[in-house]
Amino acid sequence: MTIDVPQEIYQKLTEKARKLGKDPQVLGCELLESALAREAASPEVVREVLQARGRLRPLGDALRRRIIPGVSLDEARQSLKQTAGASLSEIIVVQRGPKA
């Protein structure tokens, strides 16, 4: 297979390959494989894997009843940003104390 890339991209690929001690064609193939593998890890694929391993369960009735119809994830995130107080992450960091 032949892929035509702009000269500047090919130069960057050649420089990176030289630094890594690889042939540009080999590095190009590795980069393509890596990009395709990342694409395969779509949220749907991740969800399927987690469900298959018993790490993800459907919402129970109690949580499902708490869903407010018509509220998007972005709206919920924006609402949470406007609340007073520290985030859960910030609270955990304070409780753990400084890193050694």
N, C-alpha and C positions, 0 to 999 in steps of 0.2 A: 504494500500500500504506500502511496506517496501522498504527503500532506504539504501543501504550499503554505508557508507562513511568511509574514513580513520579515525583511532582513533584520530589523532591530530585535525581533523576537528570537530569531535564529541565533543572533550574536549573544543574546542573554543566555540562551540554552547552551551554547558552546562554552561560554565562560563558566557557567555553573558546572557543566560536565567536566571541564578541565580541573576545576577546584576539587571536585569529588573523585577525580581519577577515572572517569567513565567516558565511554563513547557517547557523543550527543544523541545518536539513535537509540541507544540503550536507555539513557536518561529520559528521553522523550517518551518512550514506551512505558517506563515506570510512572512517569507523571500522568500519562493518559489512564493507566490502570488505576492509579490512586484516585483520580477524579471520578472515574466510573464507579469505583467502590464507594466513595462518599455519596454519590448520587443514589446508589442502591440502598443506603441507610436513610431512606425517607421516613417521615413520621409514621406512615402507614406500616412500613416494614418493621420499624422499631416496635410499634404497638403490637404487631402480630407475634414477634419474638417474645416480648414480655408476657403476653397472654399465654403463649405456649408453655412458658416456664413457670406459670402460676404467680408471676410478679405483678400482674395487673388484673384487676377485677372490675366488673361493671359497677356503676353506682348503685348503691342500695336505695330502697324506697325513701328512707329518712333524708338522705342527701338530695335525691331527685326532687323531693317536695320543696327544698330550699332554693331551687333554681328559679330565678325571676325571668319569665319569658320576655324575649325582646331585648335583653341586656347582653351586649357583645362582650367578648373577652377584653377588648381594648377599653370599653367603658368601665368594666370592673377594675382593670389595672389603674386607670385614671382615678377612679374613686378611692382606691387604696393609697395612691400617692398623696391624696389630699388629707388623709387622716392624720391626726396628731400623734406624736410619739415615735419611738424608734422602730425600725423594721425588725422582724424576727432575727434576721442575720446579724444586725447590730447588737441585739440583746444577747445573742449567743456569744459573740466576740467579747462583750464586756464580762459575761459570766465566766468565760474560759480564762480571761486574764491575758496579759501580754505573752507573746511567743518567746520561748527560751532561746 
